[in-house]
Amino acid sequence: MSSTSETGHIKNVSLFEDLITTCQSFGTDYDPSNAMIGIAQLQAAYTATQTALNDFKSQKTSYDMAVNQRRDAFEDIKPLSTRIYNALIASGAPKLTLADAKGINKKMQGTKTPKASTEMKDTENSMAPKSISTSQQSYDRLVDHLVNLIELLQQTPQYNPNENDLKVAQLQAKVTNLQSAKTAWIAAFTTYNNAIRMRDEKLYHPDTGIVALALKAKRYVKSLYGAQSTQYKQIGALAFKNKKI
């Protein structure tokens, strides 16, 4: 999919409004046989596109907030895992238990290994694979590591820290918070992606998008007044940028 900046989208909508105004200025001369480029239909297309663009902006804000909230929720998970491991050592837990906890903590920290794995990175339009050279470090995997560590703690009688945030009940609440932040991000991402799709359809659909309609309207004016006419030069100066969808 080709790239068109947000500024480019806004510019196209603004140019389309200019095109409608210009076509209206031609009065009764502007009377295309193709109903799709009649004044009323162009105005309806403009309104629908403006609505889609505004919804995209709103959903982008919601998505950005969900990204930030998820990042904040996961921010301390790695140092927390190390604190849990050290508290487990201090508790006098058996060596095999400590060895298991150490392995989980290494996965949590993303200790480098020769084998590459993948996680998902956010893009405007999709979830794209991103290669990393660490143990699985996606948000799902980080939650899974913490859950595994908590299960280990529950089976270790020696683990009974006085620090409230290291207690099993608080760690379980932490997992719930992480899962909620992740779920909220998924919902926001889905809605945001739908808004992108609708915006692009209203702008760039090859038949009904405003750019396609504008090009047809410009052709009609060219046929109406001629390529060298003042009228066509006026409307021909409106340079729309297209995008494949």
N, C-alpha and C positions, 0 to 999 in steps of 0.2 A: 504494500500500500504506500503510495507516495505521500510525502509530508507536506502539509500545509499548516502554517502557524496559526495560532488563535487570532493574531492580528489580521491574517489573510482572510479568515472566515468573516470577521467583522467588516473588513473592507468590502468583501463581496456583497454583503447585505446592504451596506451603505450605497454601493454603486447600483444595486438593483433598485433601491428607492429612487435614486437619481434617474435611472432609466424609465421608471414608471412616470415620473414627473415630466420627463422630456416627451415621452409618447403622448401623454395627456395634452401637452402644449400643441400638438399637431391637430388637435380638434377632431372633426369628423373625417379628416383625411386618414386617420389611423383606424382602419377597419379591416383587420386581418380575417381571412376565412377560417384560420385555425383558432378555434375558441380558446385553446390553452394559452394563447398569448394576447387575448383580449384584455382590456384594462382591468375589468373586474376580477378576472382570473389571476392576473399578475399581482393585484393588490392582495388577494386571498393567499397567494403563495408567499408573498412578503410577510404577511402577518403570521402565518404558520411557521415560517423559518425564524422569524424574530422570537417567537415563543419557544421554539426548540433550542435556539442559541441561549436564551435566558435560563432555560431549564438545565442546559449543559453547565452553565456557570454555577448555578446553585448546587448541582450534584457534584461538581468538582470541589467546591468548598467543603461539602459534607465528606467527600472521599478523603481530602487532605486532612481533615480533622480526625477521621478514623485511622488514617496512617499514623498520625502523631500520637493518638491515644494508644494504639497498639505498640508503637515504639516505646512510649513511656512505661507501659505495663511490663514489657520485657527487658527494660533497661538494666535492672539489677539482678536478673536471673542467674547470670554467670558468677558474679561475686557471691551471691547467696548460696549457690551450689558449693563453692569453695568453703564458705563459712560452715555449712552443714557438715562437710567432710571433716573439717578440723574439729568441730564439736563432737563428731562421732569418734575421732581418735582420742580426744580428751576424756570421753565417757568410759574408756576401757573396753570397747567392743572387741570381739574376737578378730584375729588376723584375717581370716577368710572373709569376714564381713567387711573389713576395711579394704581388702583387695577388690571386692565387688564395688564398693562405694568409689574407690579410686578410679576404676574403669568407667563408671557412669560419669564421674566428674570430668574425666578426660574427654568423653564424648560431648559433654556440655560445653567445655571450653573450646572445642574445635581443634584438638591437637592434630597437627599436620600428619597426614599419612600419604604414602606414595600413590594410592588410588584416588582418583578424582571422583566426586559425586556432584549432584546437582541440587539446586534449590530454585525457587521461583522468584523472579524480581518483578516489580511493578513497572508497567509501561502505560502509556495513555490508553492503548487499545486492547492490550491482551496481557496474559501471564506468559512471560518468555523464560525459557530455561537459562540459567546462569551457572557456568562451571565454577566450582570451588575446589580447593585442594585440602579440605578438612573433613572430619566426620560430619554426618548429616547435620546441617545447621539451619534448616528451615524452621519456621515458627512451630509447625506441628511436631517436629523432632525435638525441639527444645522442651516443649510441654511433656512429651513422652519421656524424656530423660528425667525431668523433675518427678513425674509420677513414679517412675521406677525407683528413684532415690527414696521417695516417701514410703513406698512399699517395703523397701529394705529397712528403713527406720522403724516401721511398725513391727517388724520381726526381731528387733534388737532391744531387749529389755533394758540394757545399760543406757540407752539413749533417752535422756530425760532432762533436757536443758532448762535452765532458769530463764533464758532470754525468750521473751514472748514470741518474737517473729521466727524463732527456730523451732518452736513447738509444732508437733505434727498437725494439730488442728488448724493452726495459722498457715502452715504450708499447703494444706488442702484448700483453704480459702484462697490462697495465692493461685493455685491451679484453676480454680473456678473463675477468678478474675482474668487470668490469661486466656482462658477459653472464650470468655465473654468478649474480650477485646478482639480476639481472632475472628469470632463469629460476626461481630459488628463490622469488621473490615471487609469480610466476604460479602455481606449484604450491601455495604456502601460501594464496593467495587463493581458488583453486578449492576446496581442502579446507575452508576457512573458510566459503565460500558454501554448500557442501553441508551443513555442520553447522548453519548458520542455517536452511536449508530443512527439515532433519529436526526441529530444535527447534520450529519454527513448526507443522510438521505434527502433531507429538505434542501440542502445546498447543492449536492453533486450527483443526484440520481441522473443517469444519462438521458432520461426522457422527461421527468417531472421536476428535477432540481432547478433551483432558480438560475444557476449558471447556464444550464441547457436552455431554459426558457428565454434568458437574456440573449443568447446567441441567435435563437430563432427570431426574436423580436428585432434584433439588429439586421438580420437578413431581410426581414420583411420591409423595414424602412429603406434598406438599400434598393430593394426591388421597386419600392413606391416612388422614391425621389431620384434614384440614380447614385452611382458610386461617388460622383464629384459634387453632389449637392451639399449645401450647407447643413441641411437636416441630417443627412447621413454622417457627415463629418462630426456633427455635434454628438450623435449617439455612438458613433464608432470610436470616439475617444475614451469611452468607458471600458477600461481594460480589466476583464474578469480573469481570475485564475482558477483553473479547473483542478480536480483531484479525482483519481480513480478510486472507486469503492467496490 
